[in-house]
Amino acid sequence: MTELSAYMRQVGEAARAASAQVCRASTQLKNSALLAIGDEILKRRDSLMAENEKDLEAGRRNGISEPLLDRLMFTEARFESMVEGLVQVAGLEDPVGEISDMSYQPNGLQIGRMRVPLGVIGIIYESRPNVTIDAASLCLKSGNATVLRGGSEAIHSNLALASCIDAGLEAVGLPATAIQVIRDTDRALVGELVRMDQFVDVIVPRGGRGLIERIMDEATIPVIKHLDGICHVYIDEHADPEKAYNIAINAKTQRYAVCNAMETLLVSEKVAPSILPRLAAGFQAQAVELRGCEATRALLADQYQVTPATEADWFEEYLGPVLAVRIVEDLDQAIAHINRYGSNHTDSIVTENYTAGHRFLREVDSSSVMINASTRFADGFEYGLGAEIGISTDKLHARGPVGLEGLTSQKFVVFGDGQIRQ
């Protein structure tokens, strides 16, 4: 056994042992731990910011792109959001132990389902150190132990946050090993973690396509994941022009380097002449490059520069100030485009037509489908989950933003009074 394998085995054994304690912890105890972690973060704000700056300086030296630096950075707003997320998760209903679907059988048995933790959750993520707190809070509240493996570019930030987590857990009498942050940046540790099926029950990767594909190839453990965020906004012929403008601009420009940003704009040919020029001006003001179909380029040619869109553009997650634009014939073509080129993440229709909106909801095969709202709302915090551990585009177990319920399973429970089977 190599030194790395021995280290990971020690981590896995400790997590499995701690999961038994977290599973039976009361809601009050788990909430107290979450609030204690928040208190530690507030007390250590200056040192956390200093450790984050070390990561940013290293990133700049290593030529990390601006979108990745943006994900890595602790801003005051993100710092406050971390603490607020802990408070919100503490205030959420605890799903563990909830019994539902109770029914009486003719023989007098009562049969229902009880919600239970998954056990030990391994989380592998890149860049965003706030994921350390989001993931820790959700796993703890849902009664799971967790092993966190952040990216090497955020090691100082993650270890500083880990010390806050350790202190918060110990303050209320829970084992620090309930939430472990891997302290080594060796990439081989990812391979070790995703094959520890004797200790870890599920893997949640958060990162780029390369990371996700590697984990899908190597994991011997079930994976909750999404590969890309190719999100669409479709402006229907019955759209309110003001809503259409505000939603499309927000969905693209509110923040670029996120998986729920719009990457392709679809516009009905019936309203494109009146809506697209104004939108093009708005995107131009934000320095967004437009890549359009032939009809889009013909419509905007006199005023705006539009790069010809290729087939590859419809599949592209830009994570930056680039937007693909296509004029479509109608709702049918919009839905067909999304279901062919989309990544099953988040798609929105802007329309005042009830029938069109509900057809879009039914027929677009994505984990979040919206009417008259920006795709940027596809987020656990915005959905009232307190935080999210990731967004799943899979169809089994959990789909969409994964909050507390997505980190639990159900088992059948049977209440009898001496019945025996004849």
N, C-alpha and C positions, 0 to 999 in steps of 0.2 A: 504493500500500500504506500503510495506517495505521501509526501508531507501535506500537499493540498487535499488529497482524499481524506487523510486522517483528520485534518481541520474541519472539513465539511461534514464528516461523519459525526464529529463532536457537536457541531452546530445542529445537525439533524436530530441527534439523540436528545439534546437539550430542548429543542423545539417540541418534539413529541411529548416529552415529560411535562413541559409547561402547558401544552394544550389541554391536558387533563384538568389542570387547575383553573385555566381560563374558562373552560367549558362549564364548570360548575360555579363560577363566580357570579355573585348577585348583580343585578342591574345597578344597584346603588354603588357597589364596589367598582364596577367598570366605569361608571360615570365619574366617580371620584378620581380615578386614575387619569381619565381624559382631561379633567379640569386641572389636575396637578401638573400634567405635561404642559398645558397651556400656560400655567403660572411660571414654570421653569423657562419657557420660551420668552416670556415677557421679561423675566429677570435677567436673561442672558442676551437681550437684543443686541447690545453693542458688540459682544464677542461673536455672535452669529453673523452679524454684518461683516465683521473683520474676516472671519473664515470664508465667507462667500466671496469677498474681494480677492482672496488668495486664488480661488478657483477662476474668477474672471480674469485676473492678471495672467494666470497660466494659459487660459483659453486664448487670450489675445496673442501671447507669445507663440502659441501653436497654430495660429491662423484659423481658429474656429470661426465659422460663418456668423454673420449678424443674427440670423434667425435662431441659431443655437445659443448664442450669447444671451439673446433675449429670454430664452427659456431658462437659462441658468441663473439669471439675475434675481436677487432679492430686492424688490422695490418695497417702499413703505406699504403700498396697497396690498401686495402679495403677502407681506409679513402679517399684516392685520387679518388678511383672509385666512391664513393658516390657523391663527388663534380662534377666529370666529368659527371656522369649520369644526374645531374641536368642541366648542360650546354647542354648536348646532347638533353634532352627532350625539353628544351627551343628552340633548333634549329630545332625541328621536325615540320612538317606541322601540323597545327591545324585542326583536323577533324570536329570540331563542326561547323555546319552551311553549310557544303559542300552539294551541290545538285548534284545528279547524276541520270543516267537512264532517262533523260528527253525524252518524246515522245509526238508527236501531235496526237490527236484523230480526226476522221472525223468531229466532231462537233466544232473543233477549240480549245478545251481544251488542255492545256499543263500539263502533269502529270509526276511527278518525285519523287525522294526520298531525304529527308534531314536528315543528320546525327545529332543526338542530344544526350546530356548526359543521363546517366541512372538515375541520381538524387543523392541519398545518398548511398554510398558503405561502408559496414562494413567489416573490414579486421581483421582476427584473426590469429595470427602467433606465432611461438615459436623461441627462441634462437637468431636468426639473427637480430641484431638491425639495420643493413643497410636496412632491409625491410621497416622500418619506413620512410626512405627518398625515397626509390624507389616507394613505394605505394603512399606517399603524392604527389610526383612530377607527377606521371601519372594521379592520380585522379584530381589534380588541372588543369593540361593542358587539360584534356578531359572534363572540365567543371563540375566536380562532387564534392560534399562535401564528406568527409569521416570520419569514426569513426574507430580508430586503437586500437586494444587490443593486446598488445604484451605479451609475457610470463613473469612470475614472475622472472625468472632467468636473465632477461635483463632489469629490471625495472629502474635501475639507468641510463643506457645508453639511454633507450627510452625517459625518462623524460628530459634528457639533450638535446636530439635531438628535443624534442617537444618545448623546449624553443627557439631553433633556428628557428623552423618553425613559431612559434607565432610572433617572432620579424620580420621575413621576410615578413609575410603577413601584419602585421600592418604597416611596412615601406612603403608599396605601397597602403594602404587604403583598403585592403580586410579584412573581419572579421576573427579573429583568430579561431572562431568556425567552419570555413570551413574545418579545419583539426584538429580533436580532438584526443588526446591520452588518453585513459582511465588510470587514475592515481591510481586506486585500483587494487590489485592483486587477489582479491577474485574470485575463479573459478566460483561462481554463476553468475558473471557478463556475462560470455560467454552465459549461458542459457538465460539471459535477452536480450542480444543483438540479438541473432538469432531468437527471437520471436517478435521483434519490427517492425512488418510489416507495421505499420501505419507511420513509419518514415524512415525505411531503405528499399532500393529497391533490393539489392543483397548482398550476403555474399560471401567473398573470404577467405577460410581457407588455411593457409600454415603451415604445421607441420606434425607430425607423424600420423600413422594410427589411433591411439586412438582418437586424436583430430578430425580427419576428420570424423570418424564413429560417434562420439558423435554429431557433427554438423549435419550430414545427418539425424540422428535420431530425433533431437530436433528442427531443423529449420522449421519455417513457411514461410521462405523467400527463393527465388531461390538461389542456391549455384553454384558457379564456382569452381571446385576442381579437384584434382587428388589424388588417394589413394597411389600408389606406383610408384617407378621408376625402373621397372625391364627391363633394357635396354640390347639389344643384339648387338653384331657385328658378322656378318656371313662372313667368308672367303671362297669365291667361288672358284671353280676349276680353274677359269680364272683370279684369283687375281694376282697382281704384288706382289711378296714376300716382297719387301722392304716397300711398302705401307701398306701391311697387318701387318707387324711387328710394324711399327711406330703407326698406327692407334689403334691397339689392346692395346699396352702398354699405350698409352696416354689416351684412353678411360677408362682404369681401374685405372691407378696410378696417373694421373695428380692431382686429388683430390678425396678422397674416399667418404666423407660424403655429397654427393650431389645427387640429384635425377636423373641427367643425366649421371652418371657414369655407365660404362658397368658392368652388374652383371652376364651375361652368354655369353660365347664365343662359337660360333658354327663354325665348320671347315669341309669343304668337305673332304670326305674320300680319294679323289684323290690327295689332296695336303697335308693332315695331316702328312704323314711321313717326308716330307721335311720342313714343316713350324712349326709344334707343338714343336719339341724339342728346337728350337731356342727361341720360345716364352716362353716355360717353364723355360728356363735359365733366360730370361729377368724378368719374374715374380718372380722367386726365388731370384734374385738379389735385388728385391724390397720387399722381405719377404711376398709375397702374397701366401696364402694357396690355393692350387688347389683342387677342388672336381670334379672328372671326371667320365664319363660313363665307362663301361667296356672296350670299344675299346681304350679310352684315357689312361686308366690305363695300358692296355697291351702294348701300344706303348711307354709309358714313364717309365715303371717299372724299367728298368735297370739303369736309371740315376736320376730319380726324384721321390719324395714321393708324391703320389696323393691319397687323401682320396676318398673312394667310394661315389659317388653322390647318394642321395636318391631322391625320387619323390618330396619331400619338397624343395630340393635345386633349382629346376627349377622355383619355385614360389618365391624364396627368394630375398628380397632387403637387401643386407648385409650392405651397407653403411660403409664398412671397407675393409681391405686387404684380402678378400676371393673372389674367382672366381669359378663359375661353368663352366665346359668345356664339350662339347659334340661333338663327331664326327658324322656327318650326311651323308646320302647317296648322297643327291643332293639338288638343290634349292627347289624342292617341299617339301622335309622333313624339310628344314630350315624354310620355310614360315609357314608350319603347326605347327612347334614347337613354333615359335614366337606368332602366333595367338592363340595358346592354353595357353601358360604359361606367355606371356607378359602382361604388364599393359597398353598397348596402349599409351606409353609415347614416346620413341625414339628408333629407330632401324636402323642399318647401314649395308650395304653390301659392301664388298671390291671385285671388279671385273673389268676386262677390257672388258667384254662382254656387249655390248650395250643392247641386248635383255634381258639378265639376269637382268641387273640393272633396266631396266624399268618394267619388271615383278615384281620385288621386290617393286618398288615404288607403283605400282597399287594394289598389293595384300596384302601387310602388312598393317594391320588396326591400325595404330598408328598416333599420332598427329604430329610427325616429323619422316620422313623416308629419309634416306641419302644414297648416293653413294660415296664411297671413301672419307669418312670424319669421324672424331671422334664424338661419341655421345655427347661429352662435348660441342659441339657447339650449342646444343639445349638450347638456352638461349636468352632472349629478348635483352640483350646488344649486343650479337654476331650477332643477326638477324637484327641489325640496328634499333631496337625499342627504343633505348635509355636506357630503363630499362624494367622490366616486373613486373606485379603485381602477377604473378603466372603462372603455366603451367596447362592448362586445358586438360584433357583427355576425357571430355564430347564431344558429337557430335553436341549439339545445342548451338547456339549463338556464342560461342568462342571456338576455339580449338588450342592447342599448346601454346607457350608463349603469354600471354595476354598483349598487349600494349595499345596504345591510342585507336585504332579502336575497340578493344575488350571491352572497357569501355564505348562505345556508342551504341546507337541503331539507327534505321531509322524510319521515319514516312513519309507517303505519303504527297506530297504537290501538289496542283492543282491551276493553273493559268487560269482564265477565263476572258471573256469580256462580261459578261451579259447573258451567256448561261443559259437556264432553261431546265429541263428534260421534254420531251413530254410524 
